[in-house]
Amino acid sequence: MDINATFIGQIIVFLILLWFIYKVVTPMLAGPIGERQKRITDGLAAAEKGQKDLEEARGRVDALVRESRERARSVEDQAARRATELVEAAKQNAQAEGARIVETARVEVGNEAQRVRDALAREAGTLVVKAASQLLGREVDAKAHAQLLDQLANDIARG
């Protein structure tokens, strides 16, 4: 195999081309490739961080949901207790009001009974006066007088 000048020239041009590619082209390609690798790496790291954040957020949401349910149960329990208290208070007020109404009715009945007694006494007085005037209009006789008084008492008793 004969090595001649053309072959040596090709080797020199090839070596210069390799040196040019190494010094000029490789850095030009390495920069964007490196940036792309960095972006991919950053994107993967951000995705992993996003997954972790998502899991943490789900945990916080679950905790908030549990806490909200507990608060809701607590509010429901308080509302039920308050409703029971209000019902009991209303019952007590109704019983007190009923007792007051009954007492007022008793007083009114007593007053009405007294008014009726007074009216009967006035009417009896009127009847006595009428009877006396009838007696005086007739002859005064002890026997007739007693008879009239008995009749007057019977009239009052019958009502």
Backbone as numpy.savetxt, mean C-alpha at the origin, in Angstrom:
# Nx Ny Nz CAx CAy CAz Cx Cy Cz
79.70 -27.37 -62.83 78.88 -26.24 -62.83 79.77 -25.01 -62.83
79.52 -24.24 -63.73 80.34 -23.07 -63.98 79.66 -21.84 -63.35
80.33 -21.16 -62.53 79.77 -19.94 -61.94 80.32 -18.80 -62.80
79.45 -18.11 -63.33 79.92 -17.03 -64.17 79.47 -15.69 -63.61
79.81 -14.64 -64.31 79.60 -13.28 -63.84 78.12 -12.96 -63.77
77.29 -13.50 -64.63 75.86 -13.23 -64.60 75.26 -13.80 -63.32
75.70 -14.97 -63.02 75.17 -15.61 -61.82 75.58 -14.82 -60.59
76.80 -14.35 -60.50 77.29 -13.56 -59.37 76.54 -12.24 -59.35
76.29 -11.64 -60.49 75.52 -10.39 -60.55 74.10 -10.61 -60.03
73.51 -11.74 -60.37 72.15 -12.04 -59.91 72.14 -12.24 -58.39
73.19 -12.89 -57.89 73.27 -13.10 -56.44 73.41 -11.75 -55.74
74.23 -10.84 -56.28 74.44 -9.53 -55.68 73.13 -8.73 -55.74
72.44 -8.76 -56.89 71.16 -8.05 -57.02 70.15 -8.68 -56.06
70.16 -9.99 -55.92 69.24 -10.68 -55.01 69.51 -10.27 -53.57
70.79 -10.19 -53.19 71.16 -9.80 -51.83 70.78 -8.34 -51.57
71.00 -7.46 -52.59 70.62 -6.05 -52.44 69.09 -5.97 -52.30
68.38 -6.76 -53.10 66.93 -6.78 -53.03 66.46 -7.27 -51.65
67.13 -8.32 -51.12 66.80 -8.82 -49.78 67.06 -7.75 -48.73
68.24 -7.07 -48.85 68.56 -6.02 -47.89 67.53 -4.90 -47.98
67.12 -4.49 -49.21 66.12 -3.44 -49.42 64.79 -3.85 -48.83
64.37 -5.10 -49.05 63.10 -5.60 -48.49 63.18 -5.59 -46.97
64.33 -6.02 -46.42 64.51 -6.10 -44.97 64.50 -4.71 -44.36
65.15 -3.72 -44.99 65.27 -2.39 -44.43 64.07 -1.48 -44.75
63.43 -1.62 -45.89 62.41 -0.68 -46.31 61.01 -1.31 -46.28
60.86 -2.43 -46.94 59.54 -3.01 -47.11 59.07 -3.67 -45.81
59.93 -4.41 -45.15 59.54 -5.12 -43.93 59.04 -4.14 -42.86
59.77 -3.02 -42.57 59.23 -2.09 -41.58 57.88 -1.49 -42.01
57.73 -1.25 -43.31 56.46 -0.70 -43.78 55.34 -1.71 -43.55
55.58 -2.98 -43.76 54.56 -4.01 -43.55 54.44 -4.38 -42.08
55.55 -4.35 -41.35 55.54 -4.75 -39.94 54.73 -3.78 -39.10
54.76 -2.47 -39.44 53.99 -1.47 -38.67 52.50 -1.76 -38.72
51.91 -1.83 -39.91 50.47 -2.11 -39.96 50.13 -3.50 -39.41
50.98 -4.47 -39.68 50.72 -5.82 -39.15 50.78 -5.80 -37.63
51.76 -5.11 -37.09 51.88 -5.01 -35.62 50.68 -4.29 -35.01
50.26 -3.20 -35.71 49.09 -2.47 -35.22 47.86 -3.37 -35.25
47.73 -4.12 -36.33 46.59 -5.02 -36.46 46.62 -6.07 -35.36
47.81 -6.62 -35.10 47.93 -7.61 -34.02 47.58 -6.98 -32.67
48.03 -5.74 -32.49 47.74 -5.04 -31.23 46.24 -4.79 -31.10
45.59 -4.38 -32.22 44.15 -4.16 -32.17 43.41 -5.47 -31.89
43.85 -6.54 -32.51 43.22 -7.84 -32.26 43.40 -8.25 -30.81
44.61 -8.07 -30.30 44.89 -8.41 -28.90 44.04 -7.55 -27.97
44.00 -6.23 -28.26 43.18 -5.33 -27.43 41.70 -5.69 -27.52
41.27 -6.05 -28.73 39.87 -6.45 -28.90 39.54 -7.71 -28.12
40.44 -8.68 -28.15 40.21 -9.91 -27.37 40.21 -9.61 -25.87
41.14 -8.73 -25.44 41.19 -8.37 -24.02 39.90 -7.63 -23.63
39.45 -6.74 -24.53 38.21 -6.00 -24.24 37.02 -6.95 -24.21
37.01 -7.94 -25.09 35.92 -8.92 -25.09 35.91 -9.72 -23.80
37.10 -10.14 -23.36 37.18 -10.87 -22.09 36.73 -9.99 -20.93
37.18 -8.72 -20.95 36.78 -7.80 -19.90 35.27 -7.58 -19.95
34.72 -7.47 -21.17 33.28 -7.32 -21.33 32.53 -8.52 -20.79
33.04 -9.71 -21.02 32.42 -10.93 -20.49 32.43 -10.89 -18.96
33.58 -10.51 -18.39 33.67 -10.42 -16.92 32.70 -9.38 -16.39
32.67 -8.21 -17.06 31.75 -7.15 -16.64 30.30 -7.61 -16.75
30.01 -8.34 -17.83 28.66 -8.86 -18.01 28.28 -9.82 -16.89
29.19 -10.70 -16.53 28.93 -11.64 -15.43 28.73 -10.89 -14.11
29.57 -9.87 -13.87 29.43 -9.07 -12.65 28.08 -8.34 -12.65
27.72 -7.79 -13.82 26.45 -7.07 -13.92 25.28 -8.02 -13.68
25.38 -9.24 -14.23 24.31 -10.22 -13.98 24.21 -10.54 -12.50
25.36 -10.68 -11.86 25.36 -10.94 -10.42 24.72 -9.79 -9.65
25.07 -8.54 -10.02 24.48 -7.38 -9.34 22.98 -7.31 -9.60
22.58 -7.60 -10.83 21.15 -7.58 -11.17 20.40 -8.63 -10.36
20.98 -9.83 -10.27 20.33 -10.89 -9.47 20.21 -10.47 -8.02
21.29 -9.85 -7.49 21.24 -9.38 -6.10 20.17 -8.31 -5.93
20.09 -7.38 -6.89 19.07 -6.33 -6.81 17.66 -6.90 -6.90
17.49 -7.89 -7.75 16.17 -8.51 -7.89 15.78 -9.20 -6.58
16.73 -9.93 -5.99 16.44 -10.59 -4.70 16.11 -9.55 -3.63
16.89 -8.48 -3.59 16.65 -7.43 -2.60 15.29 -6.77 -2.83
14.96 -6.53 -4.09 13.67 -5.92 -4.42 12.52 -6.84 -4.01
12.67 -8.12 -4.25 11.62 -9.07 -3.85 11.46 -9.09 -2.33
12.60 -9.06 -1.62 12.53 -9.04 -0.16 11.84 -7.77 0.33
12.19 -6.64 -0.30 11.54 -5.38 0.08 10.05 -5.45 -0.22
9.69 -6.01 -1.36 8.27 -6.12 -1.72 7.54 -6.99 -0.70
8.15 -8.10 -0.32 7.52 -8.96 0.71 7.37 -8.19 2.01
8.41 -7.45 2.37 8.35 -6.67 3.60 7.23 -5.64 3.54
7.11 -4.96 2.41 6.06 -3.96 2.25 4.69 -4.63 2.30
4.56 -5.79 1.66 3.29 -6.52 1.70 2.94 -6.92 3.14
3.95 -7.41 3.88 3.71 -7.79 5.27 3.28 -6.59 6.09
3.98 -5.46 5.89 3.62 -4.25 6.63 2.21 -3.80 6.26
1.89 -3.87 4.99 0.54 -3.46 4.55 -0.52 -4.36 5.16
-0.24 -5.66 5.21 -1.20 -6.60 5.80 -1.38 -6.30 7.29
-0.25 -6.06 7.98 -0.35 -5.73 9.41 -1.12 -4.44 9.62
-0.84 -3.45 8.79 -1.51 -2.16 8.92 -3.01 -2.31 8.63
-3.33 -3.11 7.62 -4.74 -3.35 7.30 -5.45 -4.01 8.47
-4.79 -5.00 9.08 -5.38 -5.67 10.23 -5.58 -4.68 11.38
-4.57 -3.83 11.60 -4.69 -2.82 12.66 -5.84 -1.88 12.37
-5.97 -1.46 11.11 -7.05 -0.55 10.76 -8.41 -1.20 10.93
-8.51 -2.49 10.56 -9.77 -3.21 10.73 -10.11 -3.30 12.21
-9.12 -3.64 13.02 -9.36 -3.74 14.46 -9.77 -2.39 15.05
-9.08 -1.33 14.62 -9.41 0.01 15.10 -10.83 0.38 14.67
-11.18 0.03 13.44 -12.54 0.33 12.96 -13.58 -0.45 13.75
-13.27 -1.73 14.07 -14.19 -2.52 14.89 -14.39 -1.89 16.25
-13.27 -1.48 16.86 -13.36 -0.87 18.18 -14.15 0.43 18.12
-13.88 1.24 17.08 -14.63 2.49 16.92 -16.11 2.21 16.71
-16.41 1.19 15.90 -17.81 0.84 15.66 -18.48 0.36 16.94
-17.77 -0.45 17.72 -18.35 -0.92 18.98 -18.58 0.25 19.94
-17.60 1.16 20.02 -17.75 2.32 20.89 -18.91 3.19 20.40
-18.99 3.39 19.08 -20.08 4.18 18.52 -21.43 3.51 18.78
-21.48 2.18 18.63 -22.71 1.45 18.90 -23.13 1.59 20.36
-22.14 1.46 21.26 -22.45 1.61 22.69 -22.95 3.03 22.97
-22.33 4.01 22.34 -22.75 5.40 22.54 -24.17 5.60 22.01
-24.47 5.02 20.84 -25.81 5.15 20.26 -26.84 4.48 21.16
-26.52 3.29 21.68 -27.44 2.58 22.58 -27.67 3.42 23.84
-26.60 3.98 24.38 -26.74 4.78 25.59 -27.59 6.03 25.31
-27.36 6.65 24.16 -28.15 7.82 23.78 -29.62 7.43 23.62
-29.86 6.26 23.01 -31.24 5.79 22.84 -31.88 5.54 24.20
-31.12 4.95 25.12 -31.67 4.71 26.47 -32.04 6.02 27.14
-31.15 7.00 27.02 -31.43 8.30 27.63 -32.67 8.91 26.99
-32.75 8.81 25.64 -33.91 9.37 24.95 -35.19 8.64 25.35
-35.12 7.31 25.49 -36.29 6.55 25.93 -36.70 6.98 27.33
-35.69 7.14 28.20 -36.00 7.59 29.56 -36.63 8.97 29.55
-36.07 9.87 28.71 -36.65 11.21 28.62 -38.06 11.17 28.07
-38.25 10.35 27.04 -39.59 10.23 26.44 -40.58 9.66 27.45
-40.13 8.64 28.21 -41.01 8.06 29.23 -41.38 9.12 30.28
-40.41 9.94 30.64 -40.68 11.00 31.61 -41.66 12.02 31.03
-41.48 12.35 29.74 -42.40 13.28 29.09 -43.82 12.71 29.07
-43.92 11.39 28.78 -45.23 10.74 28.75 -45.85 10.77 30.14
-45.02 10.48 31.14 -45.54 10.52 32.53 -46.05 11.91 32.86
-45.21 12.92 32.46 -45.63 14.30 32.75 -46.93 14.63 32.02
-47.01 14.18 30.74 -48.23 14.44 29.97 -49.42 13.73 30.61
-49.20 12.49 31.05 -50.29 11.75 31.72 -50.69 12.44 33.02
-49.71 12.94 33.73 -50.03 13.63 34.99 -50.85 14.89 34.69
-50.42 15.63 33.62 -51.18 16.83 33.25 -52.62 16.45 32.84
-52.70 15.37 32.03 -54.01 14.93 31.59 -54.84 14.45 32.78
-54.17 13.73 33.69 -54.89 13.28 34.89 -55.37 14.47 35.70
-54.48 15.48 35.75 -54.89 16.71 36.47 -56.09 17.34 35.81
-56.08 17.36 34.48 -57.20 17.91 33.74 -58.47 17.11 34.02
-58.31 15.77 34.01 -59.47 14.92 34.30 -59.97 15.13 35.73
-59.01 15.32 36.64 -59.42 15.56 38.03 -60.21 16.86 38.12
-59.69 17.87 37.38 -60.40 19.15 37.41 -61.80 18.99 36.81
-61.88 18.23 35.67 -63.19 18.00 35.07 -64.11 17.23 36.03
-63.51 16.21 36.65 -64.31 15.42 37.59 -64.77 16.29 38.76
-63.88 17.14 39.23 -64.24 18.01 40.36 -65.34 18.97 39.94
-65.20 19.48 38.69 -66.25 20.40 38.26 -67.57 19.68 38.10
-67.52 18.38 37.67 -68.77 17.61 37.58 -69.32 17.34 38.97
-68.40 17.06 39.90 -68.84 16.82 41.27 -69.48 18.07 41.86
-68.80 19.17 41.56 -69.33 20.42 42.10 -70.64 20.79 41.40
-70.74 20.35 40.19 -71.98 20.61 39.45 -73.10 19.77 40.04
-72.82 18.62 40.62 -73.80 17.78 41.26 -73.81 18.05 42.75
-74.69 17.35 43.37 -74.73 17.46 44.82 -73.52 16.80 45.40
-72.91 17.39 46.39 -71.73 16.79 46.97 -72.21 15.73 47.95
-71.87 14.55 47.58 -72.26 13.39 48.35 -71.01 12.56 48.52
-70.69 12.06 49.68 -69.45 11.34 49.94 -69.42 10.06 49.14
-70.56 9.42 49.05 -70.64 8.17 48.31 -70.42 8.42 46.83
-71.04 9.43 46.27 -70.88 9.78 44.86 -69.46 10.24 44.60
-68.91 10.95 45.55 -67.54 11.44 45.43 -66.57 10.27 45.34
-66.73 9.27 46.19 -65.85 8.09 46.17 -66.05 7.31 44.89
-67.27 7.22 44.44 -67.56 6.52 43.19 -66.87 7.21 42.01
-66.95 8.53 41.96 -66.31 9.28 40.88 -64.79 9.13 40.92
-64.24 9.15 42.11 -62.79 8.99 42.23 -62.36 7.59 41.77
-63.14 6.57 42.11 -62.82 5.21 41.64 -62.90 5.14 40.12
-63.94 5.75 39.58 -64.10 5.73 38.12 -62.93 6.48 37.46
-62.53 7.60 38.06 -61.41 8.37 37.53 -60.11 7.56 37.57
-59.88 6.82 38.67 -58.68 5.99 38.79 -58.71 4.90 37.77
-59.90 4.29 37.51 -60.02 3.25 36.50 -59.75 3.83 35.11
-60.26 5.03 34.83 -60.02 5.66 33.53 -58.51 5.91 33.32
-57.84 6.36 34.35 -56.39 6.64 34.26 -55.62 5.34 34.06
-56.04 4.28 34.78 -55.35 3.00 34.68 -55.51 2.40 33.28
-56.67 2.56 32.66 -56.89 2.02 31.32 -56.15 2.80 30.26
-55.84 4.00 30.53 -55.02 4.76 29.63 -55.65 5.60 28.67
